[in-house]
Amino acid sequence: MYKQDFVSLDLAWIEKYFKVEPQDVHMLEDVEDFRRRGAEAFFAAEGNKAIATCMVTPVGDGVWEICKLACDERHQGKGVGSAVLEACQAYAREHGARRLMIVTNTVLAAAVHLYRKHGFREVPITNPEYERVNIQLGRDA
């Protein structure tokens, strides 16, 4: 229902801070394929428009990755990012997650703060899939 909003919100923040990488294009264009393999995307909406989104996807061995968190800049600081992050964590737990992980960049200070607020702590980088990754966070599910 919100696929275009998912793509638009995520591309907006990626393009603002980094460059779009092939992995971004693959995940954004093929989100339905990821969903068939167990992933799920969550949205906060205002009217019929998504204002925040976050996705969680299984990576194996009980580990799930939180990814593609994005929020319309006009709605930052209103709790919508927290809401979609919490929905992702709950979904992963309900589907057998034992561990949650996030790869990101410290330039995104507000996002890193949000993750830490939700119990994520810095761990060694094991998934350097993106050039922009300079920090990985994890927590027990």
C-alpha positions in Angstrom: 0.0 0.0 0.0 2.8 2.4 0.9 5.5 1.1 -1.4 6.2 4.4 -3.1 6.3 6.2 0.2 8.7 3.5 1.5 11.0 4.2 -1.5 10.6 8.0 -1.4 11.2 8.4 2.3 14.3 6.1 2.3 15.8 7.6 -0.9 15.4 11.2 0.5 17.6 10.5 3.6 20.1 8.4 1.7 20.5 11.1 -1.0 20.7 13.8 1.7 23.6 12.2 3.6 25.2 9.6 1.3 25.0 8.1 -2.1 22.5 5.5 -3.2 24.2 2.1 -3.4 23.2 -1.0 -5.4 22.0 -2.7 -2.2 19.6 0.2 -1.5 18.1 -0.1 -5.0 17.7 -3.9 -4.6 16.0 -3.6 -1.3 13.7 -0.7 -2.2 12.7 -2.1 -5.6 12.3 -5.7 -4.5 10.7 -5.1 -1.1 8.0 -7.6 -1.9 10.7 -10.3 -2.5 12.1 -9.5 1.0 8.6 -9.8 2.5 8.2 -13.2 0.9 11.4 -14.2 2.7 10.0 -13.1 6.1 10.8 -9.4 6.2 8.2 -6.8 7.1 8.0 -3.0 6.7 6.0 -0.8 9.1 4.7 2.7 8.6 3.4 5.6 10.5 0.9 7.5 8.4 -0.9 10.8 8.4 -4.0 10.6 6.3 -3.1 8.3 3.4 0.6 9.3 3.4 3.4 7.4 5.2 5.5 9.8 7.3 7.9 7.2 8.7 8.9 3.7 7.8 11.2 1.0 9.1 11.8 -2.6 7.9 13.1 -5.7 9.6 14.5 -8.7 7.8 15.8 -12.1 8.9 19.5 -12.6 8.2 19.9 -16.1 9.7 20.6 -17.9 12.9 17.9 -16.0 14.8 19.4 -12.6 13.9 17.2 -10.0 12.3 18.3 -6.7 10.9 16.5 -3.4 11.4 16.9 -1.4 8.2 15.5 1.4 6.1 14.3 3.6 9.0 13.3 6.9 7.6 11.1 9.8 8.7 9.7 12.8 6.9 11.8 15.7 8.3 8.6 17.6 9.1 7.6 14.8 11.5 11.0 14.2 13.3 10.9 14.4 17.0 7.2 13.4 17.3 7.7 9.7 18.1 6.8 8.2 14.7 10.3 6.8 14.2 10.2 5.2 17.6 6.8 3.7 16.8 7.9 2.0 13.6 11.2 0.9 15.2 9.2 -0.7 18.1 6.8 -2.4 15.6 9.8 -3.9 13.8 11.3 -5.2 17.1 8.0 -6.8 18.1 7.5 -8.4 14.7 11.0 -9.9 14.8 10.5 -11.3 18.3 7.1 -12.8 17.3 8.9 -14.5 14.4 11.7 -16.0 16.5 14.4 -13.4 16.6 17.0 -13.9 19.3 19.2 -10.9 18.3 18.6 -7.6 16.5 21.2 -5.7 14.7 21.5 -2.4 12.8 24.2 -1.0 10.5 24.4 2.7 10.1 26.6 5.8 10.1 27.4 8.1 13.1 26.6 11.1 10.8 23.0 10.1 11.6 23.2 11.2 15.2 19.5 11.4 15.8 19.0 7.8 14.5 21.9 6.5 16.6 20.4 8.2 19.6 17.1 6.6 18.9 18.6 3.2 18.6 20.5 3.6 21.9 17.3 4.7 23.6 15.8 1.4 22.5 18.6 -0.6 24.1 20.9 -1.1 21.1 24.6 -0.9 21.9 27.7 -0.7 19.6 29.1 -4.1 18.6 31.9 -5.0 16.1 30.8 -4.5 12.4 30.0 -7.9 10.9 27.8 -6.7 8.1 29.7 -4.0 6.1 27.4 -4.4 3.2 27.2 -0.6 2.5 30.2 1.8 2.0 28.5 4.2 4.4 28.5 1.9 7.4 30.8 2.9 10.2 28.9 1.5 13.2 26.9 -1.6 14.0 24.5 -1.8 16.9 22.9 -4.9 18.4 20.7 -6.1 21.2 19.0 -9.2 22.4 15.6 -9.5 21.0 
